[in-house]
């Protein structure tokens, strides 16, 4: 292997050490490294794949280290521990890298980090892994086999049973599909499909959604001219479900005016979907008497940085009926003009994210058991405020990208018992079911 290959692994090593030490989000660490170095597309892809894979499989990799090393992984220096993790990941899971190359590069990297006295140790452990033909699928413990913190696995098993718990863990290691949503205000789904297929992009209609498509074998969709022109958004099916509910409500009510509030909106996917639905509704009405100013989406989040992300998507998609604001959804200072002001409130609230572990490789290591209770209480503060701002007989859509009981079923009961809402329907989807991430949402009618 060339020195270049070793340089790429050095970048990955820096990412892994920093992520383990600081628990910063992996995608941001990778982004920082890629922005600091001018690299070819294939080199950027290698750094991303090796970083994400090594973090994703960390528990399994440490188990392998403990099996083949006379020093436990927890006792190793961070540099050596992460060099071994990288090497083992390449041997066991990265078919594009020959085992001998992974071992040689790991030894070189050890010396490059001024730990040459340990190069023999690194070489011996990795060669033992290669020689023994170790298979991760033979590991009996599901949490170790699928590299998941044990408390999360036990939580899933308690809530859903052994078979479904294992299914969730197994799905978290699969490649997750990419979905896009047509901006029907600017282009038809048929036209969008034709434009993208002309570029050689393989896409197929999403199940039960004529405006959405799944993408096969393509990189960053946001670099395409069609994305920059606002013809589509990248959004998972679970998030699109909220828009589907809004569309059903608008079509059923046929309102002459409609105000929507999105409490925790950044980067604005649900707000933009809602705005597209309202604008399409106005254009489709036969009487043509509806006025755009009578329809609005107020899209809020907690910081100016988050607000600007919403603004960016609003401008790209050409959705002028969206207004943005910086507000803390948990703050108690509800303004007089906000009380009973909205016809529909989207409360897609901060949560543990246990339904999207397949997309966020490091999330499972950052969330803690005690977070579930604290997040539940934060959600309730936000929901109390939402109830104050919702019109009588208005609609609340509560949603979270998680599946644990505390943040889903328990919240549903609390919304009905403590806030007096009437449930219209709710839905819980486990990761991998319905070709989607895991998520929960409930649709409620304000009875006050």
C-alpha positions as CSV (number, residue, x, y, z in Angstrom):
1,X,0.0,0.0,0.0
2,X,1.1,3.6,-0.6
3,X,1.7,6.3,1.9
4,X,-1.5,7.9,0.6
5,X,-3.5,4.9,1.9
6,X,-1.9,5.4,5.3
7,X,-2.7,9.1,5.3
8,X,-6.3,8.4,4.7
9,X,-6.3,6.0,7.7
10,X,-4.6,8.7,9.7
11,X,-7.5,11.0,9.1
12,X,-9.9,8.3,10.1
13,X,-7.9,7.6,13.3
14,X,-8.1,11.3,14.2
15,X,-11.9,11.2,13.7
16,X,-12.3,8.0,15.8
17,X,-10.2,9.2,18.7
18,X,-11.9,12.6,18.9
19,X,-15.4,11.1,18.6
20,X,-14.7,8.6,21.4
21,X,-13.3,11.3,23.7
22,X,-15.7,14.1,23.1
23,X,-18.9,12.2,21.9
24,X,-19.2,14.9,19.2
25,X,-21.5,13.9,16.3
26,X,-19.6,11.7,13.9
27,X,-21.0,13.3,10.7
28,X,-19.7,16.7,11.8
29,X,-16.3,15.3,12.6
30,X,-16.1,13.7,9.2
31,X,-17.3,16.9,7.5
32,X,-14.6,18.9,9.3
33,X,-11.8,16.5,8.1
34,X,-13.1,16.4,4.5
35,X,-13.3,20.2,4.4
36,X,-9.7,20.5,5.7
37,X,-8.2,18.3,3.0
38,X,-8.6,18.4,-0.8
39,X,-9.3,14.8,-1.7
40,X,-10.6,12.8,-4.6
41,X,-14.2,11.5,-4.5
42,X,-13.1,7.9,-3.9
43,X,-10.8,9.0,-1.0
44,X,-13.6,11.0,0.6
45,X,-15.9,7.9,0.3
46,X,-13.2,5.7,1.9
47,X,-12.8,8.0,4.9
48,X,-16.5,8.2,5.4
49,X,-17.1,4.5,5.0
50,X,-14.3,3.4,7.3
51,X,-15.1,6.0,10.0
52,X,-18.8,5.3,10.0
53,X,-18.4,1.5,9.9
54,X,-15.8,1.4,12.7
55,X,-18.0,3.5,15.0
56,X,-21.1,1.6,14.1
57,X,-19.5,-1.8,14.9
58,X,-17.5,-0.6,17.9
59,X,-19.0,-3.0,20.4
60,X,-18.5,-6.0,18.1
61,X,-14.9,-4.8,17.4
62,X,-14.0,-4.5,21.0
63,X,-15.4,-8.0,21.6
64,X,-13.0,-9.3,18.9
65,X,-10.1,-7.4,20.5
66,X,-10.9,-8.9,23.9
67,X,-10.9,-12.3,22.3
68,X,-7.6,-12.1,20.5
69,X,-5.6,-9.7,22.7
70,X,-4.1,-10.4,26.1
71,X,-4.9,-6.8,27.0
72,X,-8.6,-5.9,27.2
73,X,-9.8,-3.2,24.8
74,X,-10.8,-0.9,27.7
75,X,-7.2,-1.0,29.0
76,X,-5.5,-0.1,25.7
77,X,-4.3,3.4,24.8
78,X,-6.9,5.2,22.7
79,X,-4.6,5.3,19.7
80,X,-3.9,1.5,19.7
81,X,-7.5,0.7,20.5
82,X,-8.8,2.6,17.5
83,X,-6.0,1.3,15.2
84,X,-7.1,-2.2,16.1
85,X,-10.8,-1.3,15.6
86,X,-10.1,0.1,12.2
87,X,-8.0,-3.0,11.2
88,X,-10.5,-5.5,12.4
89,X,-13.3,-3.7,10.7
90,X,-11.5,-3.8,7.4
91,X,-10.7,-7.5,7.8
92,X,-14.2,-8.6,8.8
93,X,-16.5,-6.1,7.1
94,X,-14.7,-4.2,4.2
95,X,-14.4,-6.6,1.3
96,X,-12.7,-3.9,-0.9
97,X,-9.6,-4.0,1.3
98,X,-7.4,-7.2,1.4
99,X,-6.7,-8.4,4.9
100,X,-2.9,-8.3,4.5
101,X,-3.2,-4.6,3.3
102,X,-5.3,-3.7,6.4
103,X,-2.8,-5.3,8.7
104,X,0.2,-3.7,7.0
105,X,-1.4,-0.3,7.1
106,X,-2.3,-0.7,10.7
107,X,1.3,-1.5,11.6
108,X,2.5,1.6,9.6
109,X,0.0,3.8,11.3
110,X,1.2,2.6,14.7
111,X,4.7,3.6,13.9
112,X,3.6,6.9,12.4
113,X,1.9,7.7,15.8
114,X,5.3,7.1,17.5
115,X,4.2,3.8,19.0
116,X,6.6,1.5,17.2
117,X,7.2,-0.6,20.2
118,X,3.5,-1.7,20.0
119,X,3.6,-2.5,16.3
120,X,4.3,-6.1,16.9
121,X,1.3,-6.3,19.3
122,X,-1.0,-4.7,16.7
123,X,0.4,-7.1,14.0
124,X,-0.1,-10.2,16.2
125,X,-3.7,-9.3,17.1
126,X,-4.8,-8.6,13.5
127,X,-3.1,-11.6,12.1
128,X,-4.8,-13.8,14.7
129,X,-8.2,-12.4,13.6
130,X,-7.3,-13.1,10.0
131,X,-6.0,-16.6,10.6
132,X,-8.9,-17.8,12.8
133,X,-11.5,-16.8,10.2
134,X,-13.6,-15.2,12.9
135,X,-17.3,-14.7,12.0
136,X,-19.3,-12.0,13.8
137,X,-22.6,-13.8,13.0
138,X,-21.5,-16.6,15.3
139,X,-21.5,-14.3,18.4
140,X,-24.4,-15.5,20.5
141,X,-25.2,-12.3,22.4
142,X,-27.5,-10.2,20.1
143,X,-26.3,-6.9,21.6
144,X,-22.6,-7.7,20.8
145,X,-23.4,-9.3,17.4
146,X,-25.2,-6.2,16.3
147,X,-23.1,-3.7,18.2
148,X,-25.8,-2.2,20.4
149,X,-25.5,-1.0,24.0
150,X,-27.0,-3.7,26.2
151,X,-29.5,-1.4,27.9
152,X,-31.1,-0.4,24.5
153,X,-31.3,-4.1,23.4
154,X,-33.0,-5.0,26.8
155,X,-35.3,-2.0,26.4
156,X,-36.5,-3.2,23.0
157,X,-36.8,-6.7,24.2
158,X,-39.0,-5.6,27.1
159,X,-41.2,-3.4,24.9
160,X,-41.4,-5.6,21.8
161,X,-40.2,-9.1,22.5
162,X,-37.0,-10.9,21.6
163,X,-37.7,-11.5,17.8
164,X,-38.7,-7.9,17.1
165,X,-35.9,-6.5,19.3
166,X,-33.3,-8.5,17.3
167,X,-35.0,-7.3,14.1
168,X,-34.5,-3.7,15.1
169,X,-30.8,-4.2,15.9
170,X,-30.2,-6.1,12.7
171,X,-31.9,-3.4,10.6
172,X,-29.7,-0.7,12.2
173,X,-26.7,-2.2,10.5
174,X,-28.3,-2.4,7.0
175,X,-27.8,0.3,4.4
176,X,-30.7,2.7,4.7
177,X,-32.6,3.8,1.6
178,X,-32.6,7.5,0.5
179,X,-36.0,9.0,-0.3
180,X,-36.8,12.2,-2.0
181,X,-40.1,14.2,-2.0
182,X,-41.3,16.1,-5.1
183,X,-42.0,19.8,-4.7
184,X,-45.4,19.5,-6.5
185,X,-45.7,23.3,-6.5
186,X,-42.9,23.4,-9.1
187,X,-42.9,20.1,-10.9
188,X,-45.0,16.9,-11.2
189,X,-43.6,13.6,-9.9
190,X,-43.6,12.2,-13.5
191,X,-41.5,15.2,-14.7
192,X,-39.1,14.9,-11.8
193,X,-38.6,11.2,-12.4
194,X,-37.9,11.8,-16.1
195,X,-35.3,14.5,-15.3
196,X,-33.5,12.4,-12.8
197,X,-33.5,9.3,-15.0
198,X,-32.0,11.2,-17.8
199,X,-29.0,11.7,-15.5
200,X,-28.7,8.0,-14.9
201,X,-30.2,8.1,-11.4
202,X,-32.1,4.9,-10.6
203,X,-35.2,5.7,-8.7
204,X,-38.6,4.0,-8.1
205,X,-41.9,5.3,-6.7
206,X,-42.3,4.9,-3.0
207,X,-45.0,2.6,-1.8
208,X,-48.4,4.4,-1.4
209,X,-46.9,7.8,-2.1
210,X,-47.0,9.0,-5.7
211,X,-45.0,12.1,-4.9
212,X,-42.0,10.3,-3.4
213,X,-39.2,8.1,-4.7
214,X,-36.5,5.9,-3.3
215,X,-33.0,6.3,-4.8
216,X,-30.7,3.3,-5.6
217,X,-26.9,3.6,-5.7
218,X,-26.4,7.3,-5.7
219,X,-24.3,9.7,-3.7
220,X,-25.2,13.2,-2.4
221,X,-28.5,14.2,-4.0
222,X,-28.1,17.8,-2.8
223,X,-25.4,18.5,-5.4
224,X,-27.8,18.0,-8.3
225,X,-29.1,21.1,-10.2
226,X,-32.7,19.8,-9.7
227,X,-32.2,19.9,-6.0
228,X,-30.7,23.4,-6.1
229,X,-33.7,24.5,-8.3
230,X,-36.0,23.4,-5.6
231,X,-37.7,20.5,-7.5
232,X,-37.3,18.1,-4.6
233,X,-36.3,17.6,-1.0
234,X,-34.5,14.7,0.6
235,X,-36.7,13.3,3.4
236,X,-37.4,10.0,5.0
237,X,-40.8,8.3,4.6
238,X,-41.4,8.6,8.3
239,X,-41.3,12.4,8.1
240,X,-43.5,12.4,5.0
241,X,-46.2,10.7,7.1
242,X,-46.8,14.0,8.9
243,X,-47.4,15.7,5.6
244,X,-49.8,12.9,4.5
245,X,-51.9,13.6,7.7
246,X,-51.9,17.3,7.0
247,X,-53.0,16.7,3.4
248,X,-55.9,14.5,4.6
249,X,-57.0,17.1,7.1
250,X,-57.0,20.0,4.6
251,X,-58.9,18.0,2.0
252,X,-61.5,17.0,4.6
253,X,-61.9,20.4,6.1
254,X,-61.6,22.4,2.8
255,X,-60.7,25.5,4.8
256,X,-60.8,29.1,3.5
257,X,-57.9,30.0,5.7
258,X,-55.4,27.9,7.6
259,X,-52.5,28.6,10.0
260,X,-49.9,26.0,10.8
261,X,-47.2,26.2,13.5
262,X,-44.2,23.9,13.4
263,X,-42.6,24.0,16.9
264,X,-39.2,22.4,16.4
265,X,-38.8,22.8,12.7
266,X,-35.2,22.9,11.6
267,X,-34.1,22.1,8.9
268,X,-37.6,22.6,7.8
269,X,-38.6,19.4,6.0
270,X,-42.1,19.1,7.6
271,X,-42.7,22.9,7.3
272,X,-41.9,22.9,3.6
273,X,-44.0,19.8,3.0
274,X,-46.9,21.5,4.8
275,X,-46.4,24.6,2.7
276,X,-46.4,22.7,-0.5
277,X,-49.6,21.0,0.5
278,X,-51.3,24.3,1.3
279,X,-50.2,25.9,-2.0
280,X,-51.2,22.9,-4.0
281,X,-54.6,23.0,-2.3
282,X,-55.1,26.6,-3.2
283,X,-54.2,26.0,-6.8
284,X,-56.5,22.9,-7.1
285,X,-59.6,24.5,-5.6
286,X,-62.2,25.0,-8.4
287,X,-63.8,28.1,-6.9
288,X,-60.4,30.0,-7.2
289,X,-61.5,32.3,-4.3
290,X,-58.8,31.3,-1.9
291,X,-56.1,33.9,-1.1
292,X,-52.5,32.9,-0.4
293,X,-52.1,35.4,2.5
294,X,-54.9,33.5,4.4
295,X,-52.7,30.4,4.5
296,X,-49.4,30.3,6.4
297,X,-46.8,28.1,8.1
298,X,-44.9,29.5,11.0
299,X,-41.6,27.6,11.3
300,X,-39.7,27.9,14.6
301,X,-36.6,26.6,16.3
302,X,-34.4,27.4,19.2
303,X,-31.4,29.2,17.6
304,X,-30.6,31.6,14.8
305,X,-28.5,28.9,13.2
306,X,-31.4,26.5,13.0
307,X,-33.7,29.3,11.7
308,X,-31.3,30.0,8.9
309,X,-31.4,26.4,7.8
310,X,-35.2,26.6,7.5
311,X,-34.8,29.9,5.6
312,X,-32.4,28.2,3.2
313,X,-34.9,25.5,2.3
314,X,-37.8,27.9,2.1
315,X,-35.9,30.0,-0.4
316,X,-34.7,27.0,-2.4
317,X,-38.2,25.6,-2.7
318,X,-39.9,28.9,-3.3
319,X,-42.3,28.7,-0.4
320,X,-43.1,32.2,0.5
321,X,-46.0,31.3,2.9
322,X,-43.4,30.1,5.4
323,X,-42.4,32.5,8.1
324,X,-39.5,31.7,10.4
325,X,-38.8,32.7,14.0
326,X,-36.3,31.9,16.8
327,X,-38.3,30.5,19.8
328,X,-37.9,28.0,22.6
329,X,-40.8,25.6,22.3
330,X,-40.5,24.8,26.1
331,X,-40.5,28.5,27.2
332,X,-43.5,29.6,29.2
333,X,-43.8,33.1,27.8
334,X,-46.7,32.5,25.3
335,X,-47.6,35.8,23.7
336,X,-51.2,37.0,23.8
337,X,-51.5,36.9,20.0
338,X,-50.3,33.3,20.0
339,X,-53.1,31.9,22.2
340,X,-55.6,29.9,20.3
341,X,-54.1,31.2,17.1
342,X,-53.3,28.1,15.0
343,X,-55.5,25.6,13.2
344,X,-52.8,22.9,13.3
345,X,-49.6,22.4,15.3
346,X,-46.8,20.1,14.3
347,X,-44.9,19.0,17.4
348,X,-42.1,16.9,16.1
349,X,-40.2,17.0,19.3
350,X,-36.6,16.4,20.6
351,X,-36.3,12.7,21.4
352,X,-33.8,9.9,22.0
353,X,-33.7,9.0,18.3
354,X,-33.8,5.3,18.9
355,X,-35.8,4.8,15.7
356,X,-33.0,6.2,13.5
357,X,-29.9,4.4,14.7
358,X,-29.5,3.0,11.2
359,X,-28.8,6.5,9.9
360,X,-26.9,7.9,12.8
361,X,-24.1,5.5,13.5
362,X,-22.9,7.1,16.8
363,X,-26.3,8.0,18.3
364,X,-26.6,4.7,20.3
365,X,-23.4,5.5,22.2
366,X,-24.5,9.1,23.1
367,X,-28.0,8.4,24.4
368,X,-28.3,7.3,28.1
369,X,-31.1,5.5,29.9
370,X,-31.8,8.5,32.0
371,X,-32.3,10.6,28.9
372,X,-35.6,8.9,28.2
373,X,-37.3,10.4,31.3
374,X,-35.7,13.9,30.9
375,X,-36.8,14.0,27.2
376,X,-40.3,12.9,28.1
377,X,-40.6,15.8,30.6
378,X,-39.2,18.3,28.0
379,X,-41.7,17.1,25.5
380,X,-44.5,17.6,27.9
381,X,-43.5,21.2,28.5
382,X,-43.7,21.8,24.8
383,X,-47.0,20.0,24.5
384,X,-48.5,22.2,27.2
385,X,-47.5,25.2,25.2
386,X,-48.9,23.8,22.0
387,X,-52.2,23.2,23.7
388,X,-52.4,26.9,24.6
389,X,-51.6,28.0,21.1
390,X,-54.1,25.7,19.3
391,X,-57.6,26.8,18.4
392,X,-60.6,25.0,19.8
393,X,-61.2,22.0,17.6
394,X,-57.7,22.5,16.1
395,X,-55.4,19.6,15.4
396,X,-52.2,18.6,17.1
397,X,-49.7,16.2,15.4
398,X,-47.2,14.9,17.9
399,X,-44.3,12.9,16.5
400,X,-40.9,11.5,17.5
401,X,-38.2,9.5,15.6
402,X,-38.0,6.9,18.4
403,X,-40.0,3.8,19.4
404,X,-39.4,3.5,23.2
405,X,-42.5,3.4,25.4
406,X,-41.6,6.4,27.5
407,X,-41.6,8.8,24.5
408,X,-44.5,7.2,22.5
409,X,-47.3,5.2,24.3
410,X,-46.8,7.0,27.6
411,X,-47.0,10.3,25.9
412,X,-50.1,9.4,24.1
413,X,-51.8,8.6,27.3
414,X,-50.6,11.8,28.9
415,X,-51.8,13.9,26.0
416,X,-55.3,12.5,26.4
417,X,-55.5,12.4,30.1
418,X,-53.6,15.6,31.1
419,X,-54.3,17.9,28.2
420,X,-57.7,16.6,27.3
421,X,-57.1,15.9,23.7
422,X,-59.2,13.4,21.7
423,X,-57.0,11.0,19.7
424,X,-58.0,10.6,16.1
425,X,-55.3,8.0,15.3
426,X,-51.7,7.1,16.1
427,X,-49.1,4.9,14.5
428,X,-45.9,3.2,15.7
429,X,-43.5,1.8,13.1
430,X,-40.4,-0.1,14.1
431,X,-37.2,0.4,12.1
432,X,-37.3,-1.6,8.9
433,X,-41.1,-2.0,8.9
434,X,-42.8,-0.3,6.0
435,X,-39.4,0.4,4.4
436,X,-39.0,3.2,6.9
437,X,-37.0,4.4,10.0
438,X,-38.6,3.8,13.3
439,X,-41.1,6.5,14.3
440,X,-44.3,7.3,16.2
441,X,-47.0,9.9,15.7
442,X,-50.4,10.7,17.0
443,X,-53.1,13.0,15.6
444,X,-55.3,14.7,18.2
445,X,-58.3,17.0,18.3
446,X,-58.3,19.9,20.7
447,X,-61.6,19.6,22.6
448,X,-61.5,22.9,24.6
